[in-house]
């Protein structure tokens, strides 16, 4: 770990903005745990990482589905060894390295278009692949992921000049109060959510906790990558991607008090992902 970075602030730095992921009530924080006086739930810190991921309660209006779930992802990357194997692929594989460079470029462009953030939330943070690019645009970068192993990996490999705090959290039940952070960055999560209601819930939650902006990636329904995948499906039997159109993102943002200000593609040929910048008034 880089010991030249600023001293990591304690949980007290977030005490005024955190909220219970179950009932939404304010949390009382100490050095090693948080407590909700309203619903009486306790949230321990493990190895310095506050455990705020709410995964057991059913999501209202979102039916069960077959295949990978958020809970299975949490279980798969609960241990740091599994997270390490996942994250080192982005170093070993040439195409993934190119993709990361392009993503860093897009993030820098979109974040530079906004005033500097006092608090910026990255959810999910994964293993911190994009953290350095985000950190230069904030005074405090909060790194959160539903999987403990990913957060541990991100913390242990942090190389940023900005103060960071680490916690576990679900993006569908973000443990922050309304407008608690200046902005939220949510990369490569939306296309893992199978139901339209789940994807709208994600956008609504991100906008709820953001005071000024959200940067969200989604897999473009009308991209060349998705078209080719659909054409090959009768032969390779791969499941369809969980996609959205730009018009979908624009409508959902408007329903939740924001506008779609920019929507650049990661790649016109090699990727179907787009980066959406949503601005609140």
Protein Blocks (a to p, Z undefined) as FASTA:
>chain_A
ZZkbccdddfklmmmmgccfklopacdddfkbccdfknopacddeehiacfbdfkbcceh
iacdedjdfklmmmmmmpfklmmmmmmmmmmpmklmmmmmmmmmmmmmmmmmpccdfbdc
dddekjolmmmmmmmmcfbdcdddfblklmmmmmmmgccfbdcddddddfklccbdehkb
fbdcdehklmmpmbfklmmmmmmmmmmmpmkbccdddddfkbmklmmmmmmmmmnopacd
ddddfklmmmmmmmnopacfbdcdfbfklpcbdcdddddZZ
